[in-house]
Amino acid sequence: MTNLLTPSSIHCPYCGEKLAILIDGSAGNQDYVEDCQVCCSPIDISVQIDSAGQIVDIRSKRDTD
């Protein structure tokens, strides 16, 4: 079985730090909340995955936006 965990990065919409995240391509499109590793603020993360399990788009925003 192919490992579909893909390393990626986002910027925290609160403190601006670049954060490393892992995206599971086998899970399809995803919307979840992950706390910033630096300032601990909740980040809404949206990931779009194509039919081959490849990342199409990653968006991060404040949980209040």
mmCIF file of the N, C-alpha and C atoms, coordinates in Angstrom:
data_MODEL
# 
_entry.id   MODEL 
# 
loop_
_atom_site.group_PDB 
_atom_site.id 
_atom_site.type_symbol 
_atom_site.label_atom_id 
_atom_site.label_alt_id 
_atom_site.label_comp_id 
_atom_site.label_asym_id 
_atom_site.label_entity_id 
_atom_site.label_seq_id 
_atom_site.pdbx_PDB_ins_code 
_atom_site.Cartn_x 
_atom_site.Cartn_y 
_atom_site.Cartn_z 
_atom_site.occupancy 
_atom_site.B_iso_or_equiv 
_atom_site.pdbx_formal_charge 
_atom_site.auth_seq_id 
_atom_site.auth_comp_id 
_atom_site.auth_asym_id 
_atom_site.auth_atom_id 
_atom_site.pdbx_PDB_model_num 
ATOM 1   N N  . MET A 1 1  ? 0.831   -1.176 0.000  1.00 0.00 ? 1  MET A N  1 
ATOM 2   C CA . MET A 1 1  ? 0.000   0.000  0.000  1.00 0.00 ? 1  MET A CA 1 
ATOM 3   C C  . MET A 1 1  ? 0.882   1.249  0.000  1.00 0.00 ? 1  MET A C  1 
ATOM 4   N N  . THR A 1 2  ? 0.491   2.255  -0.755 1.00 0.00 ? 2  THR A N  1 
ATOM 5   C CA . THR A 1 2  ? 1.244   3.488  -0.864 1.00 0.00 ? 2  THR A CA 1 
ATOM 6   C C  . THR A 1 2  ? 0.972   4.384  0.326  1.00 0.00 ? 2  THR A C  1 
ATOM 7   N N  . ASN A 1 3  ? 2.028   5.012  0.833  1.00 0.00 ? 3  ASN A N  1 
ATOM 8   C CA . ASN A 1 3  ? 1.883   5.961  1.927  1.00 0.00 ? 3  ASN A CA 1 
ATOM 9   C C  . ASN A 1 3  ? 1.364   7.268  1.350  1.00 0.00 ? 3  ASN A C  1 
ATOM 10  N N  . LEU A 1 4  ? 0.168   7.680  1.745  1.00 0.00 ? 4  LEU A N  1 
ATOM 11  C CA . LEU A 1 4  ? -0.424  8.902  1.225  1.00 0.00 ? 4  LEU A CA 1 
ATOM 12  C C  . LEU A 1 4  ? -0.272  10.073 2.183  1.00 0.00 ? 4  LEU A C  1 
ATOM 13  N N  . LEU A 1 5  ? 0.557   9.938  3.218  1.00 0.00 ? 5  LEU A N  1 
ATOM 14  C CA . LEU A 1 5  ? 0.825   11.076 4.095  1.00 0.00 ? 5  LEU A CA 1 
ATOM 15  C C  . LEU A 1 5  ? 1.820   11.989 3.385  1.00 0.00 ? 5  LEU A C  1 
ATOM 16  N N  . THR A 1 6  ? 1.388   13.225 3.160  1.00 0.00 ? 6  THR A N  1 
ATOM 17  C CA . THR A 1 6  ? 2.205   14.186 2.423  1.00 0.00 ? 6  THR A CA 1 
ATOM 18  C C  . THR A 1 6  ? 2.579   15.347 3.332  1.00 0.00 ? 6  THR A C  1 
ATOM 19  N N  . PRO A 1 7  ? 3.888   15.585 3.509  1.00 0.00 ? 7  PRO A N  1 
ATOM 20  C CA . PRO A 1 7  ? 4.290   16.744 4.282  1.00 0.00 ? 7  PRO A CA 1 
ATOM 21  C C  . PRO A 1 7  ? 3.930   18.025 3.532  1.00 0.00 ? 7  PRO A C  1 
ATOM 22  N N  . SER A 1 8  ? 3.449   19.003 4.238  1.00 0.00 ? 8  SER A N  1 
ATOM 23  C CA . SER A 1 8  ? 3.086   20.284 3.652  1.00 0.00 ? 8  SER A CA 1 
ATOM 24  C C  . SER A 1 8  ? 3.315   21.361 4.692  1.00 0.00 ? 8  SER A C  1 
ATOM 25  N N  . SER A 1 9  ? 3.049   22.597 4.317  1.00 0.00 ? 9  SER A N  1 
ATOM 26  C CA . SER A 1 9  ? 3.193   23.672 5.286  1.00 0.00 ? 9  SER A CA 1 
ATOM 27  C C  . SER A 1 9  ? 2.103   24.715 5.076  1.00 0.00 ? 9  SER A C  1 
ATOM 28  N N  . ILE A 1 10 ? 1.776   25.386 6.170  1.00 0.00 ? 10 ILE A N  1 
ATOM 29  C CA . ILE A 1 10 ? 0.815   26.482 6.152  1.00 0.00 ? 10 ILE A CA 1 
ATOM 30  C C  . ILE A 1 10 ? 1.401   27.602 7.005  1.00 0.00 ? 10 ILE A C  1 
ATOM 31  N N  . HIS A 1 11 ? 0.804   28.764 6.935  1.00 0.00 ? 11 HIS A N  1 
ATOM 32  C CA . HIS A 1 11 ? 1.165   29.865 7.826  1.00 0.00 ? 11 HIS A CA 1 
ATOM 33  C C  . HIS A 1 11 ? 0.015   30.081 8.802  1.00 0.00 ? 11 HIS A C  1 
ATOM 34  N N  . CYS A 1 12 ? 0.360   30.261 10.059 1.00 0.00 ? 12 CYS A N  1 
ATOM 35  C CA . CYS A 1 12 ? -0.657  30.535 11.073 1.00 0.00 ? 12 CYS A CA 1 
ATOM 36  C C  . CYS A 1 12 ? -1.280  31.896 10.786 1.00 0.00 ? 12 CYS A C  1 
ATOM 37  N N  . PRO A 1 13 ? -2.615  31.963 10.695 1.00 0.00 ? 13 PRO A N  1 
ATOM 38  C CA . PRO A 1 13 ? -3.274  33.241 10.431 1.00 0.00 ? 13 PRO A CA 1 
ATOM 39  C C  . PRO A 1 13 ? -3.256  34.193 11.634 1.00 0.00 ? 13 PRO A C  1 
ATOM 40  N N  . TYR A 1 14 ? -2.780  33.726 12.774 1.00 0.00 ? 14 TYR A N  1 
ATOM 41  C CA . TYR A 1 14 ? -2.691  34.562 13.973 1.00 0.00 ? 14 TYR A CA 1 
ATOM 42  C C  . TYR A 1 14 ? -1.287  35.150 14.134 1.00 0.00 ? 14 TYR A C  1 
ATOM 43  N N  . CYS A 1 15 ? -0.267  34.289 14.194 1.00 0.00 ? 15 CYS A N  1 
ATOM 44  C CA . CYS A 1 15 ? 1.093   34.762 14.481 1.00 0.00 ? 15 CYS A CA 1 
ATOM 45  C C  . CYS A 1 15 ? 1.984   34.797 13.244 1.00 0.00 ? 15 CYS A C  1 
ATOM 46  N N  . GLY A 1 16 ? 1.534   34.190 12.143 1.00 0.00 ? 16 GLY A N  1 
ATOM 47  C CA . GLY A 1 16 ? 2.294   34.239 10.899 1.00 0.00 ? 16 GLY A CA 1 
ATOM 48  C C  . GLY A 1 16 ? 3.390   33.200 10.753 1.00 0.00 ? 16 GLY A C  1 
ATOM 49  N N  . GLU A 1 17 ? 3.599   32.376 11.774 1.00 0.00 ? 17 GLU A N  1 
ATOM 50  C CA . GLU A 1 17 ? 4.649   31.361 11.701 1.00 0.00 ? 17 GLU A CA 1 
ATOM 51  C C  . GLU A 1 17 ? 4.328   30.305 10.641 1.00 0.00 ? 17 GLU A C  1 
ATOM 52  N N  . LYS A 1 18 ? 5.365   29.809 9.980  1.00 0.00 ? 18 LYS A N  1 
ATOM 53  C CA . LYS A 1 18 ? 5.223   28.706 9.029  1.00 0.00 ? 18 LYS A CA 1 
ATOM 54  C C  . LYS A 1 18 ? 5.187   27.409 9.829  1.00 0.00 ? 18 LYS A C  1 
ATOM 55  N N  . LEU A 1 19 ? 4.176   26.585 9.581  1.00 0.00 ? 19 LEU A N  1 
ATOM 56  C CA . LEU A 1 19 ? 3.967   25.349 10.332 1.00 0.00 ? 19 LEU A CA 1 
ATOM 57  C C  . LEU A 1 19 ? 4.008   24.143 9.408  1.00 0.00 ? 19 LEU A C  1 
ATOM 58  N N  . ALA A 1 20 ? 4.654   23.087 9.851  1.00 0.00 ? 20 ALA A N  1 
ATOM 59  C CA . ALA A 1 20 ? 4.686   21.830 9.115  1.00 0.00 ? 20 ALA A CA 1 
ATOM 60  C C  . ALA A 1 20 ? 3.477   20.994 9.512  1.00 0.00 ? 20 ALA A C  1 
ATOM 61  N N  . ILE A 1 21 ? 2.760   20.458 8.514  1.00 0.00 ? 21 ILE A N  1 
ATOM 62  C CA . ILE A 1 21 ? 1.622   19.570 8.768  1.00 0.00 ? 21 ILE A CA 1 
ATOM 63  C C  . ILE A 1 21 ? 1.736   18.359 7.850  1.00 0.00 ? 21 ILE A C  1 
ATOM 64  N N  . LEU A 1 22 ? 1.046   17.292 8.203  1.00 0.00 ? 22 LEU A N  1 
ATOM 65  C CA . LEU A 1 22 ? 0.948   16.098 7.367  1.00 0.00 ? 22 LEU A CA 1 
ATOM 66  C C  . LEU A 1 22 ? -0.483  15.981 6.871  1.00 0.00 ? 22 LEU A C  1 
ATOM 67  N N  . ILE A 1 23 ? -0.649  15.769 5.578  1.00 0.00 ? 23 ILE A N  1 
ATOM 68  C CA . ILE A 1 23 ? -1.960  15.614 4.970  1.00 0.00 ? 23 ILE A CA 1 
ATOM 69  C C  . ILE A 1 23 ? -2.128  14.159 4.547  1.00 0.00 ? 23 ILE A C  1 
ATOM 70  N N  . ASP A 1 24 ? -3.232  13.537 4.957  1.00 0.00 ? 24 ASP A N  1 
ATOM 71  C CA . ASP A 1 24 ? -3.548  12.164 4.575  1.00 0.00 ? 24 ASP A CA 1 
ATOM 72  C C  . ASP A 1 24 ? -4.383  12.189 3.296  1.00 0.00 ? 24 ASP A C  1 
ATOM 73  N N  . GLY A 1 25 ? -3.760  11.919 2.163  1.00 0.00 ? 25 GLY A N  1 
ATOM 74  C CA . GLY A 1 25 ? -4.435  11.942 0.870  1.00 0.00 ? 25 GLY A CA 1 
ATOM 75  C C  . GLY A 1 25 ? -5.507  10.878 0.715  1.00 0.00 ? 25 GLY A C  1 
ATOM 76  N N  . SER A 1 26 ? -5.443  9.809  1.507  1.00 0.00 ? 26 SER A N  1 
ATOM 77  C CA . SER A 1 26 ? -6.441  8.742  1.399  1.00 0.00 ? 26 SER A CA 1 
ATOM 78  C C  . SER A 1 26 ? -7.762  9.130  2.048  1.00 0.00 ? 26 SER A C  1 
ATOM 79  N N  . ALA A 1 27 ? -7.784  10.222 2.819  1.00 0.00 ? 27 ALA A N  1 
ATOM 80  C CA . ALA A 1 27 ? -8.995  10.630 3.538  1.00 0.00 ? 27 ALA A CA 1 
ATOM 81  C C  . ALA A 1 27 ? -9.907  11.528 2.713  1.00 0.00 ? 27 ALA A C  1 
ATOM 82  N N  . GLY A 1 28 ? -9.499  11.898 1.507  1.00 0.00 ? 28 GLY A N  1 
ATOM 83  C CA . GLY A 1 28 ? -10.326 12.769 0.673  1.00 0.00 ? 28 GLY A CA 1 
ATOM 84  C C  . GLY A 1 28 ? -10.299 14.197 1.188  1.00 0.00 ? 28 GLY A C  1 
ATOM 85  N N  . ASN A 1 29 ? -11.272 14.991 0.747  1.00 0.00 ? 29 ASN A N  1 
ATOM 86  C CA . ASN A 1 29 ? -11.353 16.387 1.192  1.00 0.00 ? 29 ASN A CA 1 
ATOM 87  C C  . ASN A 1 29 ? -11.528 16.435 2.698  1.00 0.00 ? 29 ASN A C  1 
ATOM 88  N N  . GLN A 1 30 ? -10.902 17.433 3.327  1.00 0.00 ? 30 GLN A N  1 
ATOM 89  C CA . GLN A 1 30 ? -10.893 17.499 4.785  1.00 0.00 ? 30 GLN A CA 1 
ATOM 90  C C  . GLN A 1 30 ? -11.097 18.925 5.263  1.00 0.00 ? 30 GLN A C  1 
ATOM 91  N N  . ASP A 1 31 ? -11.823 19.076 6.340  1.00 0.00 ? 31 ASP A N  1 
ATOM 92  C CA . ASP A 1 31 ? -11.970 20.327 7.075  1.00 0.00 ? 31 ASP A CA 1 
ATOM 93  C C  . ASP A 1 31 ? -11.767 19.976 8.543  1.00 0.00 ? 31 ASP A C  1 
ATOM 94  N N  . TYR A 1 32 ? -10.764 20.580 9.158  1.00 0.00 ? 32 TYR A N  1 
ATOM 95  C CA . TYR A 1 32 ? -10.503 20.276 10.560 1.00 0.00 ? 32 TYR A CA 1 
ATOM 96  C C  . TYR A 1 32 ? -9.831  21.459 11.242 1.00 0.00 ? 32 TYR A C  1 
ATOM 97  N N  . VAL A 1 33 ? -9.746  21.406 12.559 1.00 0.00 ? 33 VAL A N  1 
ATOM 98  C CA . VAL A 1 33 ? -9.109  22.446 13.356 1.00 0.00 ? 33 VAL A CA 1 
ATOM 99  C C  . VAL A 1 33 ? -7.847  21.860 13.975 1.00 0.00 ? 33 VAL A C  1 
ATOM 100 N N  . GLU A 1 34 ? -6.758  22.612 13.848 1.00 0.00 ? 34 GLU A N  1 
ATOM 101 C CA . GLU A 1 34 ? -5.493  22.217 14.460 1.00 0.00 ? 34 GLU A CA 1 
ATOM 102 C C  . GLU A 1 34 ? -4.923  23.438 15.165 1.00 0.00 ? 34 GLU A C  1 
ATOM 103 N N  . ASP A 1 35 ? -4.427  23.245 16.376 1.00 0.00 ? 35 ASP A N  1 
ATOM 104 C CA . ASP A 1 35 ? -3.842  24.361 17.114 1.00 0.00 ? 35 ASP A CA 1 
ATOM 105 C C  . ASP A 1 35 ? -2.462  24.686 16.562 1.00 0.00 ? 35 ASP A C  1 
ATOM 106 N N  . CYS A 1 36 ? -2.159  25.989 16.504 1.00 0.00 ? 36 CYS A N  1 
ATOM 107 C CA . CYS A 1 36 ? -0.836  26.454 16.088 1.00 0.00 ? 36 CYS A CA 1 
ATOM 108 C C  . CYS A 1 36 ? 0.202   25.902 17.058 1.00 0.00 ? 36 CYS A C  1 
ATOM 109 N N  . GLN A 1 37 ? 1.317   25.408 16.529 1.00 0.00 ? 37 GLN A N  1 
ATOM 110 C CA . GLN A 1 37 ? 2.378   24.839 17.343 1.00 0.00 ? 37 GLN A CA 1 
ATOM 111 C C  . GLN A 1 37 ? 3.165   25.924 18.085 1.00 0.00 ? 37 GLN A C  1 
ATOM 112 N N  . VAL A 1 38 ? 2.974   27.188 17.681 1.00 0.00 ? 38 VAL A N  1 
ATOM 113 C CA . VAL A 1 38 ? 3.714   28.292 18.291 1.00 0.00 ? 38 VAL A CA 1 
ATOM 114 C C  . VAL A 1 38 ? 2.843   29.083 19.267 1.00 0.00 ? 38 VAL A C  1 
ATOM 115 N N  . CYS A 1 39 ? 1.695   29.592 18.786 1.00 0.00 ? 39 CYS A N  1 
ATOM 116 C CA . CYS A 1 39 ? 0.865   30.464 19.634 1.00 0.00 ? 39 CYS A CA 1 
ATOM 117 C C  . CYS A 1 39 ? -0.372  29.762 20.209 1.00 0.00 ? 39 CYS A C  1 
ATOM 118 N N  . CYS A 1 40 ? -0.595  28.512 19.846 1.00 0.00 ? 40 CYS A N  1 
ATOM 119 C CA . CYS A 1 40 ? -1.685  27.669 20.363 1.00 0.00 ? 40 CYS A CA 1 
ATOM 120 C C  . CYS A 1 40 ? -3.087  28.115 19.950 1.00 0.00 ? 40 CYS A C  1 
ATOM 121 N N  . SER A 1 41 ? -3.203  29.014 18.989 1.00 0.00 ? 41 SER A N  1 
ATOM 122 C CA . SER A 1 41 ? -4.518  29.451 18.507 1.00 0.00 ? 41 SER A CA 1 
ATOM 123 C C  . SER A 1 41 ? -5.105  28.405 17.564 1.00 0.00 ? 41 SER A C  1 
ATOM 124 N N  . PRO A 1 42 ? -6.440  28.252 17.551 1.00 0.00 ? 42 PRO A N  1 
ATOM 125 C CA . PRO A 1 42 ? -7.081  27.257 16.692 1.00 0.00 ? 42 PRO A CA 1 
ATOM 126 C C  . PRO A 1 42 ? -7.134  27.716 15.232 1.00 0.00 ? 42 PRO A C  1 
ATOM 127 N N  . ILE A 1 43 ? -6.619  26.890 14.332 1.00 0.00 ? 43 ILE A N  1 
ATOM 128 C CA . ILE A 1 43 ? -6.587  27.199 12.906 1.00 0.00 ? 43 ILE A CA 1 
ATOM 129 C C  . ILE A 1 43 ? -7.567  26.284 12.184 1.00 0.00 ? 43 ILE A C  1 
ATOM 130 N N  . ASP A 1 44 ? -8.484  26.864 11.398 1.00 0.00 ? 44 ASP A N  1 
ATOM 131 C CA . ASP A 1 44 ? -9.362  26.082 10.526 1.00 0.00 ? 44 ASP A CA 1 
ATOM 132 C C  . ASP A 1 44 ? -8.573  25.739 9.267  1.00 0.00 ? 44 ASP A C  1 
ATOM 133 N N  . ILE A 1 45 ? -8.437  24.456 8.983  1.00 0.00 ? 45 ILE A N  1 
ATOM 134 C CA . ILE A 1 45 ? -7.688  23.998 7.820  1.00 0.00 ? 45 ILE A CA 1 
ATOM 135 C C  . ILE A 1 45 ? -8.642  23.267 6.887  1.00 0.00 ? 45 ILE A C  1 
ATOM 136 N N  . SER A 1 46 ? -8.619  23.654 5.609  1.00 0.00 ? 46 SER A N  1 
ATOM 137 C CA . SER A 1 46 ? -9.413  22.993 4.574  1.00 0.00 ? 46 SER A CA 1 
ATOM 138 C C  . SER A 1 46 ? -8.462  22.451 3.523  1.00 0.00 ? 46 SER A C  1 
ATOM 139 N N  . VAL A 1 47 ? -8.637  21.176 3.183  1.00 0.00 ? 47 VAL A N  1 
ATOM 140 C CA . VAL A 1 47 ? -7.764  20.520 2.217  1.00 0.00 ? 47 VAL A CA 1 
ATOM 141 C C  . VAL A 1 47 ? -8.628  19.912 1.125  1.00 0.00 ? 47 VAL A C  1 
ATOM 142 N N  . GLN A 1 48 ? -8.268  20.171 -0.120 1.00 0.00 ? 48 GLN A N  1 
ATOM 143 C CA . GLN A 1 48 ? -8.940  19.535 -1.252 1.00 0.00 ? 48 GLN A CA 1 
ATOM 144 C C  . GLN A 1 48 ? -7.974  18.520 -1.859 1.00 0.00 ? 48 GLN A C  1 
ATOM 145 N N  . ILE A 1 49 ? -8.486  17.305 -2.054 1.00 0.00 ? 49 ILE A N  1 
ATOM 146 C CA . ILE A 1 49 ? -7.711  16.182 -2.576 1.00 0.00 ? 49 ILE A CA 1 
ATOM 147 C C  . ILE A 1 49 ? -8.352  15.714 -3.875 1.00 0.00 ? 49 ILE A C  1 
ATOM 148 N N  . ASP A 1 50 ? -7.542  15.425 -4.900 1.00 0.00 ? 50 ASP A N  1 
ATOM 149 C CA . ASP A 1 50 ? -8.109  14.910 -6.147 1.00 0.00 ? 50 ASP A CA 1 
ATOM 150 C C  . ASP A 1 50 ? -8.307  13.395 -6.063 1.00 0.00 ? 50 ASP A C  1 
ATOM 151 N N  . SER A 1 51 ? -8.824  12.797 -7.117 1.00 0.00 ? 51 SER A N  1 
ATOM 152 C CA . SER A 1 51 ? -9.155  11.366 -7.109 1.00 0.00 ? 51 SER A CA 1 
ATOM 153 C C  . SER A 1 51 ? -7.920  10.469 -7.009 1.00 0.00 ? 51 SER A C  1 
ATOM 154 N N  . ALA A 1 52 ? -6.737  11.011 -7.302 1.00 0.00 ? 52 ALA A N  1 
ATOM 155 C CA . ALA A 1 52 ? -5.502  10.247 -7.195 1.00 0.00 ? 52 ALA A CA 1 
ATOM 156 C C  . ALA A 1 52 ? -4.851  10.393 -5.822 1.00 0.00 ? 52 ALA A C  1 
ATOM 157 N N  . GLY A 1 53 ? -5.498  11.148 -4.916 1.00 0.00 ? 53 GLY A N  1 
ATOM 158 C CA . GLY A 1 53 ? -4.953  11.338 -3.583 1.00 0.00 ? 53 GLY A CA 1 
ATOM 159 C C  . GLY A 1 53 ? -3.937  12.465 -3.495 1.00 0.00 ? 53 GLY A C  1 
ATOM 160 N N  . GLN A 1 54 ? -3.862  13.294 -4.532 1.00 0.00 ? 54 GLN A N  1 
ATOM 161 C CA . GLN A 1 54 ? -2.926  14.418 -4.548 1.00 0.00 ? 54 GLN A CA 1 
ATOM 162 C C  . GLN A 1 54 ? -3.587  15.678 -3.999 1.00 0.00 ? 54 GLN A C  1 
ATOM 163 N N  . ILE A 1 55 ? -2.810  16.488 -3.310 1.00 0.00 ? 55 ILE A N  1 
ATOM 164 C CA . ILE A 1 55 ? -3.318  17.733 -2.744 1.00 0.00 ? 55 ILE A CA 1 
ATOM 165 C C  . ILE A 1 55 ? -3.544  18.741 -3.866 1.00 0.00 ? 55 ILE A C  1 
ATOM 166 N N  . VAL A 1 56 ? -4.761  19.284 -3.919 1.00 0.00 ? 56 VAL A N  1 
ATOM 167 C CA . VAL A 1 56 ? -5.108  20.308 -4.896 1.00 0.00 ? 56 VAL A CA 1 
ATOM 168 C C  . VAL A 1 56 ? -4.979  21.691 -4.266 1.00 0.00 ? 56 VAL A C  1 
ATOM 169 N N  . ASP A 1 57 ? -5.445  21.829 -3.014 1.00 0.00 ? 57 ASP A N  1 
ATOM 170 C CA . ASP A 1 57 ? -5.452  23.125 -2.353 1.00 0.00 ? 57 ASP A CA 1 
ATOM 171 C C  . ASP A 1 57 ? -5.464  22.940 -0.840 1.00 0.00 ? 57 ASP A C  1 
ATOM 172 N N  . ILE A 1 58 ? -4.745  23.829 -0.135 1.00 0.00 ? 58 ILE A N  1 
ATOM 173 C CA . ILE A 1 58 ? -4.772  23.873 1.326  1.00 0.00 ? 58 ILE A CA 1 
ATOM 174 C C  . ILE A 1 58 ? -5.030  25.314 1.713  1.00 0.00 ? 58 ILE A C  1 
ATOM 175 N N  . ARG A 1 59 ? -6.013  25.522 2.586  1.00 0.00 ? 59 ARG A N  1 
ATOM 176 C CA . ARG A 1 59 ? -6.321  26.860 3.078  1.00 0.00 ? 59 ARG A CA 1 
ATOM 177 C C  . ARG A 1 59 ? -6.362  26.839 4.594  1.00 0.00 ? 59 ARG A C  1 
ATOM 178 N N  . SER A 1 60 ? -5.799  27.889 5.171  1.00 0.00 ? 60 SER A N  1 
ATOM 179 C CA . SER A 1 60 ? -5.848  28.035 6.630  1.00 0.00 ? 60 SER A CA 1 
ATOM 180 C C  . SER A 1 60 ? -6.411  29.404 6.951  1.00 0.00 ? 60 SER A C  1 
ATOM 181 N N  . LYS A 1 61 ? -7.264  29.445 7.984  1.00 0.00 ? 61 LYS A N  1 
ATOM 182 C CA . LYS A 1 61 ? -7.870  30.715 8.387  1.00 0.00 ? 61 LYS A CA 1 
ATOM 183 C C  . LYS A 1 61 ? -8.154  30.683 9.883  1.00 0.00 ? 61 LYS A C  1 
ATOM 184 N N  . ARG A 1 62 ? -8.412  31.863 10.415 1.00 0.00 ? 62 ARG A N  1 
ATOM 185 C CA . ARG A 1 62 ? -8.794  31.950 11.821 1.00 0.00 ? 62 ARG A CA 1 
ATOM 186 C C  . ARG A 1 62 ? -10.120 31.247 12.025 1.00 0.00 ? 62 ARG A C  1 
ATOM 187 N N  . ASP A 1 63 ? -10.349 30.705 13.191 1.00 0.00 ? 63 ASP A N  1 
ATOM 188 C CA . ASP A 1 63 ? -11.614 30.010 13.450 1.00 0.00 ? 63 ASP A CA 1 
ATOM 189 C C  . ASP A 1 63 ? -12.776 30.981 13.545 1.00 0.00 ? 63 ASP A C  1 
ATOM 190 N N  . THR A 1 64 ? -12.500 32.272 13.627 1.00 0.00 ? 64 THR A N  1 
ATOM 191 C CA . THR A 1 64 ? -13.573 33.270 13.709 1.00 0.00 ? 64 THR A CA 1 
ATOM 192 C C  . THR A 1 64 ? -13.914 33.876 12.349 1.00 0.00 ? 64 THR A C  1 
ATOM 193 N N  . ASP A 1 65 ? -13.157 33.540 11.296 1.00 0.00 ? 65 ASP A N  1 
ATOM 194 C CA . ASP A 1 65 ? -13.425 34.087 9.947  1.00 0.00 ? 65 ASP A CA 1 
ATOM 195 C C  . ASP A 1 65 ? -14.575 33.386 9.279  1.00 0.00 ? 65 ASP A C  1 
# 
